[in-house]
Amino acid sequence: MESKTKSLQQVRNKVASAHKDCSPAEKLQFYDQWATQYEEDVFVLNYKAPHLAAAALASVCNINCDSKLVLDVACGTGLVAEELQRFGFTLFHGLDGSAGMLEVAKNKQLYQELKLCMLGQDSLPFDSDKYDAVIIVGALSDGQVPVSVVLELLRVTKPGGLVCLTTRSNVSNLMYKANLEEVMSDMESKGHWEQISVQEVEQWEKAVSEKEVSSKSDYIPGVIYIYRKKLRPLT
């Protein structure tokens, strides 16, 4: 009988196809079809980002977490909300471009509200200054969500609220990472938010490309950024 556990190479092939150049419609179709196997596949990759990002956010928001309303952007199947719940968060809204992913997330009964939204093309379907914390894990990378979405993340965050963002630091994503950091730095210099922490992670997930496997490790690195939205000046 064939093993139910996929090989690392099988998963690498699957994830690599998620990052290939294709139309938005084709990409959404891919994610819809991947939804029921997504968690099994990222488990093979030892994908640590949801836990690490949740822990990072909890470390700077460790008081009354159960009363904080969190927006989980590109929520996928709900892995981040599951991890946040372990740290005491209970109030979640989520959005994703894939209806298939949202259906899996909905079945976990973690979210009070879930919405379909094509990130980078549509404005986030939420009011400005609404959320105590906004988190996006795994979607800010080359071939996925454009860096321009960061402006929308800031818009829906309450003044004084937190924004947690992650990206990969592997070779193929370095240009995207540099562009992201340039945008975030520009937003800070304009007084929109302030950087609270940056956490570099050596073992983010197992590399999906054999070209990025080194003699020292078969993992790629990643990074977690946390910003606090500036309070509006008194008038």
C-alpha positions, 0 to 999 in steps of 0.5 A: 500500500502506498504511504499517505505521507508525501515525500519532500520532493513531491511537496517541493514540486507542489509548492514550486508550482504555487510560485510560478508565473500565471494569471490570477485566475489560474493561481486561485484555481491552484489554491482552491484545489490545494486547500484540502492537502495544504496542511499535510504538505506544509507539515512535510516542509516543517513550516514554522511561520504560523507558530513563530509569527503568533508567538512574536505578536503575543510577546508584544501584546500579552495583556488582554489578548482575548479582547483583541480583534485580529485580522488574519490576512491571507488566512488560508486554512486557519493555521495562524489563527490556531496558533494565536488561539494557543496564546490566548487570542479569541477574536478573529476575522480572516480573508483570503483570495481562495474560496477553497482555503476559506472553506477549510478555515470556516470548518475550524470555527475559529473566525467570527467573520471570513471574507473573500478578497483578491489581495493586491487587486482589491481594497481590504473589505473592512473599515479603516482603524478597525483592528487591534492587530493585523497579521499576514503570514506566508503571502508576502513573497515573490509571485504572491502578494504585492508589497503595496498591500502593506498600505491596506494593512496599515489602513485597517489597523487601529491607531496604536494597533499592531501589524505583524508581517513575515517574508522569506529571506531565501535567495530567490526572494531577496529582491522582493524582501528588499522592496518590502523593507523599502516600503515599510521604512518609507512608511515609518519615515513618514510617521505612519508607524514605528518598528517594534521588532525584527526577528530573523529566523534561520529555519523558516521552512525546508527549501522548496528548491534544491538550489537553495539547499546548502551543505549546512542546512536544507532550510531557508531563513525568514523574518518577522516584522512587527510595527505599531501604528502611530496615534494621530496627533492631537488637534 
